[in-house]
């Protein structure tokens, strides 16, 4: 089992690094400046984390937080920022689209000639690979950027699945987390593709910066595992008051609500409302997803109120002792003979309460 854990930990981080290198290559191709290969230095923290994890934890993850995914975000997000801010990512060049089939035909012709003139398979594969790279270079920049966004989100989900489980999460909780990530990734991709494709948004660099900032902020939820972890509350917490019991009993629900309100649906709703009200950007999908974000925020607030009322009800139903009650064994106040049985009985035994006391009615 240990070799499999080490293999998964190393292979996942290798996939993260390869995808980041593709992003660095695209930035260098778009900017036409080899100095942008210095972005590869962002992979150094990931390499350091890989070495430390393999040595100290034998590939196992950390409870509540995934440093590998966080460092992967640091390495790939700057490349996506640079690609989105480049003006060629707004529209596809007709020339590139028109020459792409010709390039493919030329590559096929060269491959056929190569198979006729050369007897070695290695040379044929090399030339085929060169033709494939040339075809990739003719792909529209907008398609490249969207493809990097899509593969980036897929890598986050697949990578979290392949990474070895840490000490604070079970396989059942991991499956819940991955299902949450699938829905989250779809919403994030729709947010960027829907807003950044608008012509009015592209013509406003400050607005593009704001949208990319909210997009980057929403990515911070992927390294966290706290939204599915449930902690067992000790019995002493119930005596510490409402706040301690509330935070302990519903910690996972509170993390889920906080992520939705402050990291994803809340900021997305604010951005979409600003686009519609201030910048006068309207389309059917924008209105639909704004309504969806509003509904999620309202339901999360309703969920928070339900949790608060549930904790208050549990505190009211908690058994407690009346004030001034002595826990020592009671002594009989006075004794006498029963006229019917002839046995001695205390005054407490013969006393029959006529009505419930106020303390009993209220519970405490």
C-alpha positions as CSV (number, residue, x, y, z in Angstrom):
1,X,0.0,0.0,0.0
2,X,2.9,2.4,0.8
3,X,4.4,2.2,-2.8
4,X,0.9,3.0,-4.3
5,X,0.6,6.0,-2.0
6,X,4.0,7.3,-3.0
7,X,3.2,6.7,-6.7
8,X,-0.1,8.6,-6.5
9,X,1.4,11.5,-4.6
10,X,4.3,11.8,-7.1
11,X,2.2,11.3,-10.3
12,X,-0.4,13.9,-9.2
13,X,2.2,16.5,-8.6
14,X,3.8,15.6,-11.9
15,X,0.5,16.2,-13.7
16,X,0.2,19.6,-12.0
17,X,3.7,20.5,-13.1
18,X,3.2,19.5,-16.7
19,X,-0.1,21.4,-17.0
20,X,1.7,24.5,-15.6
21,X,4.4,24.1,-18.2
22,X,1.8,24.1,-20.9
23,X,0.5,27.4,-19.5
24,X,4.1,28.9,-19.4
25,X,4.6,27.8,-23.0
26,X,1.3,29.5,-24.2
27,X,2.2,32.7,-22.5
28,X,5.7,32.7,-24.1
29,X,4.1,32.0,-27.5
30,X,1.5,34.8,-27.1
31,X,3.9,37.4,-25.8
32,X,6.7,36.3,-28.2
33,X,9.2,36.9,-25.4
34,X,11.3,34.0,-24.0
35,X,11.7,35.9,-20.8
36,X,8.3,34.6,-19.7
37,X,9.8,31.2,-19.3
38,X,10.9,32.6,-15.9
39,X,7.4,31.8,-14.8
40,X,8.7,28.3,-14.4
41,X,10.2,29.5,-11.1
42,X,6.7,29.3,-9.7
43,X,7.1,25.5,-9.8
44,X,9.9,25.6,-7.2
45,X,7.6,25.7,-4.2
46,X,5.6,22.7,-5.6
47,X,8.9,20.8,-6.0
48,X,9.9,21.6,-2.5
49,X,6.5,20.6,-1.1
50,X,6.7,17.3,-3.1
51,X,10.1,16.5,-1.6
52,X,9.0,17.3,2.0
53,X,5.7,15.3,1.7
54,X,7.4,12.2,0.3
55,X,10.1,12.3,2.9
56,X,8.2,13.3,6.1
57,X,4.7,12.0,5.5
58,X,5.4,9.2,3.0
59,X,3.1,10.9,0.5
60,X,0.1,11.3,2.8
61,X,-1.9,14.5,2.7
62,X,-2.4,17.0,5.5
63,X,-5.7,17.2,7.5
64,X,-8.0,20.0,6.4
65,X,-5.7,21.6,3.8
66,X,-3.9,20.4,0.6
67,X,-0.6,22.3,0.0
68,X,-0.1,20.6,-3.3
69,X,-3.3,22.0,-4.8
70,X,-2.6,25.5,-3.3
71,X,0.9,25.6,-4.8
72,X,-0.5,24.3,-8.1
73,X,-2.9,27.3,-8.1
74,X,0.1,29.6,-7.5
75,X,1.9,28.2,-10.5
76,X,-0.9,28.2,-13.1
77,X,-3.1,31.2,-12.2
78,X,-0.6,33.9,-13.3
79,X,-0.4,32.2,-16.7
80,X,-4.2,32.4,-17.1
81,X,-4.2,36.0,-16.0
82,X,-1.6,36.9,-18.7
83,X,-3.5,35.0,-21.4
84,X,-6.8,36.7,-20.4
85,X,-5.3,40.2,-20.4
86,X,-3.7,39.7,-23.8
87,X,-5.7,41.4,-26.5
88,X,-5.4,38.5,-29.0
89,X,-7.5,36.3,-26.6
90,X,-10.6,38.3,-27.3
91,X,-11.2,37.3,-30.9
92,X,-10.1,34.4,-33.2
93,X,-8.1,35.3,-36.2
94,X,-9.7,34.4,-39.5
95,X,-6.4,33.9,-41.0
96,X,-5.4,31.3,-38.4
97,X,-8.7,29.5,-38.8
98,X,-8.3,29.5,-42.6
99,X,-4.8,28.2,-42.6
100,X,-5.4,25.5,-40.0
101,X,-6.9,22.9,-42.5
102,X,-4.1,23.6,-44.9
103,X,-1.6,23.0,-42.3
104,X,-3.2,19.7,-41.4
105,X,-3.2,18.7,-45.0
106,X,0.4,19.6,-45.4
107,X,1.3,17.6,-42.3
108,X,-0.6,14.6,-43.6
109,X,1.2,14.9,-46.9
110,X,4.6,15.2,-45.2
111,X,3.8,12.2,-43.1
112,X,2.9,10.1,-46.1
113,X,6.1,11.1,-48.0
114,X,8.1,10.3,-44.9
115,X,6.7,6.8,-44.6
116,X,7.7,6.2,-48.2
117,X,11.2,7.7,-48.0
118,X,12.3,6.5,-44.6
119,X,12.3,3.0,-43.2
120,X,12.7,3.9,-39.5
121,X,9.6,4.3,-37.3
122,X,11.4,6.7,-35.0
123,X,11.9,9.3,-37.7
124,X,8.3,9.0,-38.7
125,X,7.0,9.5,-35.2
126,X,9.3,12.5,-34.8
127,X,8.0,14.2,-37.9
128,X,4.4,13.4,-36.9
129,X,5.0,15.0,-33.5
130,X,6.5,18.1,-35.2
131,X,3.4,18.4,-37.4
132,X,1.1,18.0,-34.4
133,X,2.9,20.8,-32.6
134,X,2.7,23.0,-35.7
135,X,-1.1,22.4,-35.9
136,X,-1.4,23.3,-32.2
137,X,0.4,26.6,-32.9
138,X,-2.2,27.6,-35.4
139,X,-5.1,27.1,-33.0
140,X,-6.9,30.3,-32.1
141,X,-5.7,32.0,-28.9
142,X,-9.3,32.2,-27.5
143,X,-9.6,28.4,-27.9
144,X,-6.3,27.9,-26.2
145,X,-7.3,30.0,-23.2
146,X,-10.7,28.4,-22.8
147,X,-9.1,25.0,-23.1
148,X,-6.6,25.8,-20.3
149,X,-9.4,27.0,-18.1
150,X,-11.3,23.8,-18.7
151,X,-8.4,21.5,-18.2
152,X,-7.3,23.5,-15.1
153,X,-10.6,22.8,-13.4
154,X,-10.5,19.2,-14.4
155,X,-7.0,18.9,-13.0
156,X,-8.2,20.2,-9.7
157,X,-10.9,17.6,-9.4
158,X,-8.8,14.7,-10.7
159,X,-5.8,15.7,-8.7
160,X,-7.8,15.9,-5.5
161,X,-9.1,12.4,-6.3
162,X,-5.7,10.9,-6.9
163,X,-3.9,12.6,-4.0
164,X,-3.5,10.3,-1.0
165,X,-6.1,10.9,1.8
166,X,-4.8,12.8,4.8
167,X,-5.6,12.0,8.5
168,X,-8.6,14.2,8.8
169,X,-10.9,13.0,6.0
170,X,-12.5,9.6,5.1
171,X,-13.2,8.2,1.7
172,X,-16.9,8.9,2.1
173,X,-16.1,12.5,2.9
174,X,-13.7,12.6,-0.1
175,X,-16.5,11.5,-2.4
176,X,-18.8,14.2,-1.1
177,X,-16.0,16.8,-1.6
178,X,-15.4,15.7,-5.2
179,X,-19.1,16.0,-6.0
180,X,-19.1,19.5,-4.5
181,X,-16.0,20.3,-6.6
182,X,-17.7,19.2,-9.9
183,X,-20.7,21.6,-9.3
184,X,-18.3,24.4,-8.2
185,X,-16.0,24.0,-11.2
186,X,-19.0,24.2,-13.6
187,X,-20.2,27.4,-12.0
188,X,-16.8,29.0,-12.0
189,X,-16.2,28.2,-15.6
190,X,-19.6,29.7,-16.5
191,X,-18.7,32.8,-14.6
192,X,-15.5,33.5,-16.4
193,X,-16.7,32.5,-19.9
194,X,-20.0,34.4,-19.6
195,X,-18.6,37.7,-18.3
196,X,-15.2,38.0,-20.1
197,X,-16.8,37.3,-23.5
198,X,-18.9,40.5,-23.3
199,X,-17.5,43.2,-25.6
200,X,-18.2,46.0,-23.0
201,X,-16.3,44.0,-20.4
202,X,-13.2,43.5,-22.7
203,X,-13.0,47.2,-23.4
204,X,-12.7,48.0,-19.7
205,X,-9.4,46.7,-18.3
206,X,-10.3,47.6,-14.7
207,X,-13.4,45.4,-15.0
208,X,-11.4,42.5,-16.4
209,X,-9.0,42.8,-13.4
210,X,-12.0,42.8,-11.0
211,X,-13.5,39.7,-12.6
212,X,-10.2,37.9,-12.6
213,X,-9.6,38.8,-9.0
214,X,-13.0,37.3,-8.0
215,X,-12.2,34.3,-10.1
216,X,-8.9,33.8,-8.3
217,X,-10.6,34.3,-4.9
218,X,-13.1,31.6,-5.7
219,X,-10.2,29.1,-6.4
220,X,-9.1,29.3,-2.8
221,X,-11.9,26.8,-1.8
222,X,-10.3,23.9,-3.6
223,X,-7.4,23.3,-1.2
224,X,-9.8,23.2,1.8
225,X,-11.4,20.0,3.1
226,X,-13.2,21.5,6.1
227,X,-16.6,21.7,4.5
228,X,-17.1,17.9,4.8
229,X,-15.3,17.1,8.0
230,X,-17.5,16.5,11.1
231,X,-16.0,16.8,14.5
232,X,-17.3,15.0,17.6
233,X,-18.2,17.5,20.3
234,X,-17.3,16.6,23.9
235,X,-20.0,16.6,26.6
236,X,-18.3,19.6,28.3
237,X,-19.1,21.9,25.3
238,X,-22.8,22.0,26.2
239,X,-21.9,23.8,29.5
240,X,-19.9,26.5,27.8
241,X,-22.8,28.3,26.2
242,X,-24.5,28.8,22.8
243,X,-21.4,30.0,20.8
244,X,-19.2,27.0,21.7
245,X,-21.9,24.5,21.1
246,X,-22.9,26.1,17.8
247,X,-19.4,26.2,16.4
248,X,-18.6,22.7,17.5
249,X,-21.8,21.0,16.5
250,X,-22.2,22.5,13.0
251,X,-18.6,23.3,12.0
252,X,-18.8,21.6,8.6
253,X,-22.1,23.3,7.8
254,X,-20.7,26.7,8.8
255,X,-17.7,26.2,6.5
256,X,-20.0,25.2,3.7
257,X,-22.2,28.3,4.3
258,X,-19.2,30.6,4.6
259,X,-17.6,29.3,1.4
260,X,-20.8,29.9,-0.5
261,X,-21.5,33.4,0.9
262,X,-18.0,34.8,0.9
263,X,-16.0,32.9,-1.7
264,X,-18.4,31.8,-4.5
265,X,-22.1,32.7,-4.8
266,X,-21.9,35.9,-2.8
267,X,-19.1,37.5,-4.9
268,X,-20.5,36.1,-8.1
269,X,-23.8,37.7,-7.4
270,X,-22.3,41.1,-6.6
271,X,-20.3,41.0,-9.9
272,X,-23.3,40.1,-12.0
273,X,-25.5,42.7,-10.4
274,X,-22.9,45.4,-11.0
275,X,-22.6,44.3,-14.7
276,X,-26.4,44.5,-15.1
277,X,-27.0,47.7,-13.2
278,X,-24.0,49.9,-13.7
279,X,-22.5,48.6,-17.0
280,X,-25.8,47.8,-18.6
281,X,-24.7,44.3,-19.6
282,X,-27.7,42.1,-20.2
283,X,-28.1,38.6,-21.6
284,X,-30.3,35.6,-20.8
285,X,-27.6,33.5,-19.2
286,X,-26.3,36.4,-17.1
287,X,-29.8,37.0,-15.6
288,X,-30.3,33.3,-15.1
289,X,-27.1,32.8,-13.2
290,X,-27.6,36.0,-11.2
291,X,-31.0,34.6,-10.1
292,X,-29.3,31.2,-9.3
293,X,-26.7,32.9,-7.1
294,X,-29.4,35.0,-5.3
295,X,-31.4,31.8,-4.6
296,X,-28.3,30.0,-3.2
297,X,-27.4,32.9,-1.0
298,X,-31.0,33.1,0.3
299,X,-31.1,29.3,1.0
300,X,-27.7,29.4,2.8
301,X,-29.0,32.2,5.0
302,X,-32.1,30.2,5.7
303,X,-30.0,27.2,6.5
304,X,-27.9,29.3,9.0
305,X,-31.1,30.5,10.7
306,X,-32.3,26.9,11.0
307,X,-29.1,25.8,12.6
308,X,-29.2,28.7,15.1
309,X,-32.8,27.8,16.1
310,X,-31.8,24.2,16.5
311,X,-29.0,24.9,18.9
312,X,-31.2,27.2,21.0
313,X,-33.9,24.5,21.2
314,X,-31.3,21.9,22.3
315,X,-30.1,24.3,25.0
316,X,-33.6,24.8,26.3
317,X,-34.3,21.1,26.4
318,X,-31.0,20.4,28.3
319,X,-31.8,19.1,31.8
320,X,-30.6,21.3,34.6
321,X,-31.0,21.5,38.4
322,X,-33.2,24.2,40.1
323,X,-31.4,26.9,41.9
324,X,-30.6,26.2,45.5
325,X,-31.3,22.5,45.3
326,X,-29.2,20.4,47.6
327,X,-27.9,17.2,46.0
328,X,-27.4,15.4,49.3
329,X,-29.9,12.8,50.5
330,X,-33.0,14.5,51.9
331,X,-33.9,14.0,55.5
332,X,-37.5,13.6,56.6
333,X,-39.0,16.8,58.1
334,X,-41.3,15.1,60.5
335,X,-42.7,11.7,61.0
336,X,-45.9,10.1,62.1
337,X,-48.2,7.1,61.8
338,X,-50.4,6.6,58.9
339,X,-54.0,6.3,60.0
340,X,-54.7,3.7,57.3
341,X,-51.6,1.5,57.3
342,X,-50.1,2.2,60.7
343,X,-46.7,2.7,59.1
344,X,-44.5,5.7,59.7
345,X,-44.3,8.1,56.8
346,X,-42.6,11.4,56.3
347,X,-44.3,14.7,55.4
348,X,-42.7,14.6,52.0
349,X,-44.4,11.2,51.2
350,X,-47.8,12.5,52.2
351,X,-47.5,15.8,50.5
352,X,-49.4,15.9,47.1
353,X,-48.5,18.9,44.9
354,X,-51.6,20.8,43.8
355,X,-50.0,22.3,40.7
356,X,-46.8,22.2,38.8
357,X,-44.0,24.5,40.0
358,X,-42.9,27.3,37.7
359,X,-39.5,25.7,37.3
360,X,-40.9,22.4,36.2
361,X,-43.1,24.1,33.6
362,X,-40.2,26.0,32.1
363,X,-37.9,23.1,32.1
364,X,-35.1,24.8,34.2
